[in-house]
Amino acid sequence: MSAKRLALPAFLGALLLAGCGTAVPEVRDFPNNTSEAKNNELVQAIVRSIHCELEDAVTSVINADIDTAKANRSYYAQFLKKWGAQVGLTLQMEEKTVVSPNTVYLPASPPSSIFTLTGGLAGTADATRVDKVNFYYKVSELYLGRNRKCYRDDNPPTDSLLIKSDLKLREWLDAMINGVATGQITAVAKQNVLQHEITFEVTTSGNITPAWKLVRATFNQSGSFLTTSRDRKHDLVITFGPLDATQSGNFLIPIAESTHITTQQTSGIASGFKNAVGQ
């Protein structure tokens, strides 16, 4: 059998076995991606975790401000209760398979000369899935009051670092409050926007190269025969801003809304450019 006839079935078989890049990627990683319910469990866990992060951060800085005000009789964080928080969550999953078999054919040759024939095939399958959701809270709804914290799952899914990590939102809000307290930031200005963006990107990959050495031919003696990878990018944008009184206080003021949208668009463009360059 010729080298080409041997390589083509190997290429097709490996592509079918790999799977990555030939179907829409699942939200969760293997082996937790076996059902729609499992995938939904991760999304809901991320949303709950973000909600808790917002509640704990807002509650912490407002309560700390109340405690400080007992001594100096000055409140610096209470303006937040007239603000809102716009949240943008993007989950991007990319799966890729690269198959590159190669063959060296060694036909019978006269003693005075040696002839070899080298051949190879290459194929790539790449599939990308991007899911986005925007949701909105009033800060007054996020504030839990005194001596309360948000309930967090004891055993949440571990597929996203947005769940397992401290997102440092309280730290960033506290910096804003300190700026107001020192007079460096005006709390009530209509142009005020406070934004926090977190991106986690995790890539896993693997490869396999079975090799054969026959009398007249060798197969896959160099390079990688089959390479698969899965790239997960979880991006979170949180934008705080004053409520728009002209719209019943149910939306952020226009500059905060436009800042939130622009950041999401910029993040999407940057991600697309990075993927294009990486091809």
Sequence and secondary structure as in RCSB ss.txt:
>XXXX:A:sequence
MSAKRLALPAFLGALLLAGCGTAVPEVRDFPNNTSEAKNNELVQAIVRSIHCELEDAVTSVINADIDTAKANRSY
YAQFLKKWGAQVGLTLQMEEKTVVSPNTVYLPASPPSSIFTLTGGLAGTADATRVDKVNFYYKVSELYLGRNRKC
YRDDNPPTDSLLIKSDLKLREWLDAMINGVATGQITAVAKQNVLQHEITFEVTTSGNITPAWKLVRATFNQSGSF
LTTSRDRKHDLVITFGPLDATQSGNFLIPIAESTHITTQQTSGIASGFKNAVGQ
>XXXX:A:secstr
  HHHHHHHHHHHHHHHH TTSS   SS TTS SSHHHHHHHHHHHHHHHHHHHHHHHHHHHHHHHHHHHHH   
SSGGGGGEEEEEEEEEEEEEEEEE  EEEE     TT    EEEE  EEEEEEEEEEEEEEEEHHHH   TT   
   SS   S HHHHS   HHHHHHHHHHHHHTTSS TT TT  EEEEEEEEEEEEEEE   EE SSEEE  SS S
EEEEEEEEEEEEEEEEEB GGGTT SB HHHHHHHHHHHHHHHHHHHHHHHHH 
